[in-house]
Amino acid sequence: MRLDPRTKLLILAVTSVSVFMNKSIAVECVLAGIPLVLLSTSGDLKRTLKYAAFFLTLLLIQLFIVPRLPVTFGGIVYMFAVYIRKLLPCFMLGSFLIATTSVSKFLAAITKLRLSKGLTIALAVTLRYFPTMREEWASIRDAMALRGISASAAGLISHPVQTMEHVYVPLLVSASRISDEITQAAITRGIEHTGERSCIEEIAFSFADLLVVIAYAALVAGMVYAGMKGVF
């Protein structure tokens, strides 16, 4: 599904607020279901299934495992399951935004919003940063695996100092270098130009944008109404 970048930013902002205002598991499932459908349209079915499985696992932990645990330990597991699950819709929409939006289209859409240059540059660099950082992380992980060093959570627990030295320190150095390179590339392409920018990308709202906005507006309205009436 092709959505305008401004629509993607809007539903991401709405979801970020709604997931923490909502108290209903049913509404939470809808808030997670819509991003799953959108993410599946990007062609990354494997990531979509991973998000869905993780969401269902956390939901089952809350419903069936937490009530059987001691109160203190159960409270800790409950907080982990609930808060991580509430963040998943935001992560899914962020993945959808990054996977389906080129930097040129994103800049063209942001320019129409008349946002400040500082915010525009920060958003553009962030959009390009995460895919590049993912590639760098994969390279570091493969290099460390050849040396018999695991970059997993189990490796961090069993050999914390070695893992931090050989995996996470290079990752931090690469992150700093990548951010500088992306910022320099954006400046070289004239992102700081004070005049009106031109773009070959056609940015316009479509019928799909209208449907998504209506769906989220109805969901938020229903959530607010149900909260006022004490339905949930």
C-alpha angles and dihedrals in degrees: 000000000000112000131175112259089237090058090050091052091047096052090044090055092045092049093048090059099035098053092062096041092050121091099179123095090206092057090044090056090052090049088054095040097059094053089047090055092046092047092050090057090060090070097246098118093159093059090044091055091047092054091046093049092047092049093049091046092054091046092052090048090056095045103040112014104039094058089056095051128087112274098251097044091038090055091054092048090046093054091048094048096045101043095043089048092051090054094051096081089054091049090049093050090046090052090048091050094050095043097049104033126076119208092245093054091044093052091047091053095044091049090058089055090061093227123166119276092241093056092043092053092046093051093046093050091047092051092054095037101067099054090047091047090050090056091048091050091052090052093049092047092051092047092051092046089058087056093049095252117132119218092196128107089258090056091050091052096045097041107016099163094045093046093049092047098047102031115022099037092056088045092055092047090050091048091055092047094047093050091052093048094048092047091050091048091051092049091048089055091055102257090148093054107134096206128079112294124227123211136184091212117102109225117187139135117258138195089266090058090052092051093049093047091048091049093052093043090052091047094051092044091050091048092052093045093048090049092051092048093044093236093142 
